[in-house]
């Protein structure tokens, strides 16, 4: 991160989302939820079955980090927690975005339908530092398992983070650091 990285705080609402552009560097603080493939499928299935009852957290303003931590070493808050390839969530993301999930954190390119949903519903996709799971763990100040415990590392956790280094990979205007 450069000295020009902007500090932002989750939850993130429309004003902040619309102020960011692809390529901007940010330091994210606040609450972030972890959710990977299996958790996304469960949330998708809950919504597809007719509603948002049973979702593990309120989507509005929430930031979801596509990550599952490694086991927590003694004396640490959390194990290494690097980003998962975001394309693995693409089958579920458009419906989740349509239902209020606007802020996603992962690594790699997103599919066309996800990019269209991000633009249509005014969302944002941040890229985290792949290969730097130990560095990302340093940003975590507390971690609490809140849902889907049976999924192990893929369970949903509520993290409080401070200065998590991210780059805006896709903005709500259709801009993308990975190209058109």
C-alpha positions as CSV (number, residue, x, y, z in Angstrom):
1,X,0.0,0.0,0.0
2,X,1.1,3.5,-0.7
3,X,0.8,6.5,1.5
4,X,-2.2,7.5,-0.7
5,X,-4.3,4.6,0.6
6,X,-7.7,5.8,1.8
7,X,-9.0,4.7,5.2
8,X,-12.6,3.4,5.1
9,X,-14.8,1.7,7.7
10,X,-17.3,-1.1,7.3
11,X,-20.2,-1.3,7.1
12,X,-19.9,0.5,3.7
13,X,-22.9,2.4,2.4
14,X,-23.7,3.9,-1.0
15,X,-21.8,7.2,-0.5
16,X,-18.5,5.5,0.2
17,X,-19.0,2.8,-2.5
18,X,-19.8,5.5,-5.1
19,X,-16.7,7.5,-4.1
20,X,-14.3,4.6,-4.9
21,X,-12.9,3.8,-8.4
22,X,-11.1,0.7,-9.7
23,X,-7.4,0.9,-8.8
24,X,-7.9,2.9,-5.5
25,X,-6.0,1.5,-2.6
26,X,-7.8,1.4,0.7
27,X,-7.3,0.4,4.3
28,X,-10.5,-1.2,5.6
29,X,-11.4,-1.2,9.3
30,X,-14.6,-2.4,10.9
31,X,-16.7,-5.5,10.7
32,X,-16.0,-8.1,7.9
33,X,-17.7,-11.5,7.5
34,X,-16.0,-14.5,6.1
35,X,-17.9,-16.7,3.7
36,X,-16.6,-19.1,1.1
37,X,-18.3,-21.5,-1.4
38,X,-20.3,-23.7,1.0
39,X,-21.6,-20.7,3.0
40,X,-22.5,-18.9,-0.2
41,X,-24.5,-21.9,-1.4
42,X,-26.4,-22.0,1.9
43,X,-27.2,-18.3,1.8
44,X,-28.2,-18.6,-1.8
45,X,-30.5,-21.5,-1.0
46,X,-32.1,-19.6,1.9
47,X,-32.9,-16.7,-0.4
48,X,-34.0,-18.9,-3.3
49,X,-36.4,-20.7,-0.9
50,X,-38.3,-17.5,-0.4
51,X,-36.6,-15.1,1.9
52,X,-33.7,-13.8,4.0
53,X,-34.8,-15.5,7.2
54,X,-31.9,-17.5,8.6
55,X,-29.2,-15.5,6.9
56,X,-26.2,-15.3,9.3
57,X,-25.9,-11.5,9.1
58,X,-27.6,-8.4,7.7
59,X,-26.4,-7.9,4.1
60,X,-26.9,-4.1,4.0
61,X,-23.5,-2.5,4.2
62,X,-21.8,-5.7,5.1
63,X,-18.4,-6.6,3.7
64,X,-17.9,-10.3,2.9
65,X,-14.3,-11.7,2.7
66,X,-14.0,-14.8,0.6
67,X,-11.7,-16.5,3.1
68,X,-11.4,-19.4,5.5
69,X,-8.8,-19.2,8.1
70,X,-6.2,-21.9,8.8
71,X,-6.2,-23.3,12.4
72,X,-5.6,-20.6,15.0
73,X,-2.1,-20.9,16.6
74,X,-1.9,-20.6,20.4
75,X,-1.9,-17.0,21.5
76,X,-3.3,-15.7,18.2
77,X,-6.7,-14.3,17.3
78,X,-6.9,-16.2,14.0
79,X,-4.8,-18.3,11.7
80,X,-3.5,-17.2,8.3
81,X,-6.5,-15.9,6.3
82,X,-5.8,-15.3,2.7
83,X,-8.4,-14.6,0.0
84,X,-10.1,-17.4,-1.9
85,X,-10.5,-17.2,-5.7
86,X,-13.6,-15.1,-6.1
87,X,-14.8,-16.8,-9.2
88,X,-15.8,-19.8,-7.0
89,X,-18.6,-17.6,-5.6
90,X,-19.8,-16.3,-9.0
91,X,-22.7,-18.8,-9.3
92,X,-24.2,-17.4,-6.1
93,X,-23.2,-13.7,-6.1
94,X,-25.7,-12.1,-8.5
95,X,-28.7,-13.3,-6.3
96,X,-26.9,-12.2,-3.1
97,X,-26.0,-8.8,-4.6
98,X,-29.6,-8.4,-5.8
99,X,-30.7,-9.1,-2.2
100,X,-28.4,-6.5,-0.6
101,X,-24.9,-7.8,-0.5
102,X,-22.8,-5.0,-2.0
103,X,-19.2,-5.4,-0.7
104,X,-17.0,-8.4,-1.6
105,X,-13.4,-9.1,-0.9
106,X,-11.4,-11.8,-2.7
107,X,-8.9,-12.3,-5.4
108,X,-9.1,-12.7,-9.2
109,X,-11.5,-11.8,-11.9
110,X,-15.3,-12.0,-11.7
111,X,-17.7,-13.3,-14.3
112,X,-19.8,-11.1,-16.5
113,X,-23.0,-11.6,-14.5
114,X,-21.3,-10.6,-11.3
115,X,-19.8,-7.5,-12.9
116,X,-23.2,-6.5,-14.2
117,X,-24.8,-7.0,-10.8
118,X,-22.1,-4.9,-9.1
119,X,-22.8,-2.1,-11.5
120,X,-26.6,-2.4,-11.4
121,X,-26.9,-2.6,-7.7
122,X,-24.1,-0.3,-6.8
123,X,-21.7,-2.7,-5.3
124,X,-17.9,-3.0,-5.0
125,X,-15.3,-5.7,-5.2
126,X,-12.0,-5.4,-3.4
127,X,-8.9,-7.5,-4.2
128,X,-7.0,-8.7,-1.2
129,X,-3.3,-9.7,-1.2
130,X,-3.1,-13.2,-2.5
131,X,-0.2,-15.2,-1.0
132,X,-0.1,-12.9,2.0
133,X,-2.4,-14.8,4.4
134,X,-0.2,-14.1,7.5
135,X,-0.2,-10.4,6.7
136,X,-4.0,-10.3,6.3
137,X,-4.3,-12.1,9.6
138,X,-2.5,-9.2,11.3
139,X,-5.4,-6.9,10.4
140,X,-7.8,-9.1,12.4
141,X,-8.4,-7.8,15.9
142,X,-11.1,-10.2,16.9
143,X,-12.9,-13.2,15.4
144,X,-16.1,-14.9,16.3
145,X,-17.7,-17.9,14.6
146,X,-21.4,-16.9,14.0
147,X,-23.0,-19.4,11.6
148,X,-22.6,-22.8,9.8
149,X,-20.2,-24.2,12.3
150,X,-20.4,-27.6,10.6
151,X,-18.5,-26.1,7.6
152,X,-15.3,-25.9,9.5
153,X,-12.9,-23.3,7.9
154,X,-15.8,-22.3,5.6
155,X,-18.1,-21.3,8.5
156,X,-19.2,-17.7,8.7
157,X,-17.1,-15.6,11.0
158,X,-17.5,-12.0,12.2
159,X,-14.1,-10.3,12.1
160,X,-13.2,-6.9,13.4
161,X,-10.4,-5.7,11.2
162,X,-8.1,-2.7,11.3
163,X,-6.3,-1.3,8.3
164,X,-6.8,-4.4,6.0
165,X,-5.0,-3.5,2.8
166,X,-7.2,-3.8,-0.3
167,X,-7.4,-2.5,-3.8
168,X,-10.7,-1.7,-5.6
169,X,-10.8,-4.4,-8.2
170,X,-14.3,-3.5,-9.6
171,X,-16.3,-0.4,-8.9
172,X,-20.0,0.4,-9.3
173,X,-19.3,2.2,-12.6
174,X,-18.1,-0.8,-14.4
175,X,-14.4,-0.1,-13.9
176,X,-12.2,-3.1,-13.4
177,X,-8.5,-3.5,-12.7
178,X,-8.5,-6.8,-14.6
179,X,-9.6,-5.1,-17.9
180,X,-13.0,-4.9,-19.7
